């Protein structure tokens, strides 16, 4: 008993099912990681709220602080989404019989070349993200650079 499919159709059906399952699993992983990140980064209910420093409270009251927090959340969320979907894509290509070793090594070399080429830009970007997330400098602060330059932080 049972239905028998032609070998070509069985293989296509298997590939379609695996592709669907891989993308759904990737979507679930992205949802879980985003929810976990929200739980770790966003405020807790009033009863569970920990004591926070004055600087952090001041930053949260400012619109620029909220915008920076939202940007950091979006940056991490998008990065996690790209990584999860890339792994799912490699899984799908591997199950379709496409050789992925060469593709993965090529993409790795390309990423290394781009990171070396954009090293200073990435350094500045990560420094900016650290300042925004840590809230060590907020809008309205006075900053002294070196011994002769002084100014206030603006949006």
C-alpha positions, 0 to 999 in steps of 0.5 A, a space after each residue: 500500500 501507499 502512494 508511489 511517486 516517480 523518483 524525480 518527483 520524490 526528490 523535488 518534494 523532499 527538497 521543497 519540504 526541506 527548504 520550507 522547514 529550513 526557512 520556518 526554523 530560521 524564522 522561529 530562531 530569529 523570533 526567539 533571539 529577538 524576544 530574548 534580546 528584548 527581554 534582556 535590553 528593555 525595561 522590566 516591570 516596576 517591581 523588578 526594576 533594578 536601581 540604575 545610575 543617574 546617567 542611565 535614567 537621564 539618557 532614557 528620558 531623552 528622545 535621542 537616547 531612545 532613538 539610539 537604543 532603538 538603533 542598537 536593537 535594530 542593528 543586533 536584530 538585523 545581524 542575527 537575522 542575516 546570520 540565521 538565514 545564511 545558515 539556513 541557506 547553506 543547509 538548503 543548498 547542501 540538501 539540494 546537492 549543491 557544493 557549499 564548501 567553495 561558496 562558504 570559503 569564498 564568502 569568508 575570504 570576501 568578508 575578511 577582505 572587506 573587514 580589513 579594508 573597512 577596519 577604521 570605519 568599523 572601529 568608529 562604528 563599534 565605538 559609536 555603538 558602545 557609546 550609545 549602548 553604554 550611555 557614557 556620553 549623552 545629548 547635553 554633556 560637555 566633552 573635552 578632547 585633548 587639552 584645548 578642544 571643548 564642546 557639547 554633545 548635540 543630536 
